[in-house]
Each structure stands twice: as structure tokens, then as C-alpha cells.
Amino acid sequence: MSQFRQNFITKEWVIIAPERAKRPDQFAKKFSGDQTPKPEHDPKCPFCPGNEAMTPQEVYRDGGPGDWRVRVVPNKFAAVSPDSSPARRTVGRFLEADGFGRAEVIIESPLHNHSIAMMTTDGVKNVLGAYKARYEELSKDENVDMVTIFRNNGPQAGTSLVHPHSQVIATSMIQPVVRNLMQQALFYHDTYGQCPYCVMLEEELKQKDRIVIEGKHFVVFCFFASRTPFETRIIPKRHNSHFLGITKEEMDELAEILRITLKKFHEGLNDPDYNLIVSSSPVSDGELHYDHWRITIIPRLTTPAGFELGSGIFINIMPPEESAKFLRGVKAD
């Protein structure tokens, strides 16, 4: 029997429809056409070693000139520019602004075919170090209010280059979807005096059904009101609203947990297309008692249709309890 479930934070409803479900392993990505393994180096790829001149001047490097581990470069095809003005202006009753912002590409590895799921823990730690370094640097711009770090894996998730990479975009705009989420969290805190994310995490740990991994500092789970099959959250146990507040010990564990989580997706679902988003409080808001930074992974296994687009209510045909059980069983050593 199907169920309506409410998102503990946003108060949005989803429908869990297990009678329409496939077996978890049937969500594995089906390939077609040429499946020749990707090489370690592609002479035409702008992100491969030796092709550094094909990208804009790097703004960050981990490693030496001829032996780099991670590079960060401005996005050559960015939709925003630091040379624009963040000032808003009216056009009649409408509002507009120039496309101010900073967009960068984090080249995660010199190997063309080496995604986070296939890295060592130290390799993932290098990538997370670049995330933190660029978040911190971009936050220094007085015109930047929001820094978003994300990773698109596969064409269905919006990527166009095979070489493993993430992106970071800093803007002066904070979208209503972000503020509305924060308002719901603030309302909960004002009512109960607690961070709703901390309360949600406590309840997930109590029920245990949707936990994939529990570490000393982080928990990986398919949360109660998942919008899509295998939608997964990684949340720190320690309350902290900003990604920049992560400690070295937490970073070490996060690198291992993120590697294992993505390896489970890679092995269990045959390297699915997915979006990974690091959500953190707006730069200008400081530390907040009611917000909590987190990582969300959304595999692109289903396509929202008319009902979802028209009502805003997602139909998830794979109960998160089953998603979590499946992922727990996937070996990712």
C-alpha cells in the first residue's frame, strides 16, 4: 500500500509507492553502444595532465607543477562572471541584475578514468581539501552570499566532460528555495529550541531502518521522505551549519565515508548518473543554531513526470528502507 510521507525539515509531502517498485538491483544502470573502458589519459581532454594550457589559469593546485593531484580552474563556460555587478535594478515592475558570480571547476584527479568512487581515501581527502579551500577563498568576496559545491556524474546529471570533476559557484543571490528551507528550520527551532536536522538524525539513528553507514562523526542514510530511489544524505553528528567548520578529524572520516558511499553506488547500481550537492548556510549568515550542513546524493534513476511537476509531490517507487538495505549489502572495500 502506498503512503504519504512528510519531509521533517521542509514539510513537503512525497508518495512512497512500493507496489510500483522494482527490485533494488533492477535500478542498475543499463549501458548501450560502445563500452570501451575509458583510458587513464586522453590527449584531447583539457583536464588531463599535459593539457593545462587548454584551461584558464589555475587558482588552486594540490601537488607540484608536473605532479599535481587536484587542480582548480575558472569555468571557461561559466554562466556568471566576477567582472559583473551584483547590483539589482528594476525594469518596470520586474527585477534584474548582471550575471555576477564566480564559477570554478575542481579537477579531482590527473587520471581521466578515476572517479571518487575509485580513489583511495587519501585521494578523496585531497578533493575535499580543495572543496574547503575554494569555499573559504570565495567566501572572502564581500559580494558573495552563497557558495554551492556540487558534482554532476553522467549525462543525465548534466555533465558534459568525462574527466572526473566537481564545480563550485559563488553568487550574491540566495534563492527562495534555500531561504524557505531555512525558514522552516528556524520555525522549528523557535518552537522547540532544537535544530531540526539534529532531531531528524537522532530519530533516524533510533529507527535504524534507513541507515547505510554510521561513523564516529557522520551518518549516511536514505531518509524517511526520500523523493527518489536511493536519495542519500551524509550528515555530521556534531551540530555545525557551515562546511568550513569541519575539523581535521571529521575531514578524515568524511573522506572514507564518502568514498565508500560512492563505491556502493558504483558497484551496486553500475555507476549511475547522479548529482552530489554540499549544502551549507549562506556565507553572510554566520553560525546558525537551526541549520546544519550536509551532503545530498541524488541518483538519476527515474524522471519526474506530470504529477510531480504539477503538484510538487514526488512519487518514489523504492521505499528508502529497501534502498538502505540494498546499499548496506554492497561491498565497497
HELIX and SHEET records of a PDB file:
HELIX    1   1 PRO A   18  ARG A   20  5                                   3    
HELIX    2   2 PRO A   24  PHE A   27  5                                   4    
HELIX    3   3 GLU A   52  MET A   54  5                                   3    
HELIX    4   4 ILE A  116  MET A  118  5                                   3    
HELIX    5   5 THR A  121  SER A  139  1                                  19    
HELIX    6   6 PRO A  155  ALA A  157  5                                   3    
HELIX    7   7 PRO A  176  TYR A  192  1                                  17    
HELIX    8   8 PRO A  196  GLN A  207  1                                  12    
HELIX    9   9 PHE A  243  GLY A  245  5                                   3    
HELIX   10  10 LYS A  248  GLY A  268  1                                  21    
HELIX   11  11 VAL A  283  ASP A  285  5                                   3    
HELIX   12  12 GLY A  306  SER A  311  1                                   6    
HELIX   13  13 PRO A  320  GLY A  329  1                                  10    
SHEET    1   A 3 GLN A   3  GLN A   6  0                                        
SHEET    2   A 3 TRP A  13  ILE A  16 -1                                        
SHEET    3   A 3 PHE A 314  ASN A 316  1                                        
SHEET    1   B10 TYR A  60  GLY A  64  0                                        
SHEET    2   B10 ASP A  67  PRO A  74 -1                                        
SHEET    3   B10 ARG A 102  ILE A 107 -1                                        
SHEET    4   B10 HIS A 165  THR A 171 -1                                        
SHEET    5   B10 MET A 146  ASN A 153 -1                                        
SHEET    6   B10 TYR A 274  SER A 279 -1                                        
SHEET    7   B10 ARG A 294  PRO A 299 -1                                        
SHEET    8   B10 THR A 232  PRO A 236 -1                                        
SHEET    9   B10 PHE A 218  PHE A 221 -1                                        
SHEET   10   B10 ILE A 211  GLU A 214 -1                                        
SHEET    1   C 2 ARG A  88  VAL A  91  0                                        
SHEET    2   C 2 PHE A  94  ALA A  97 -1                                        
END                                                                             
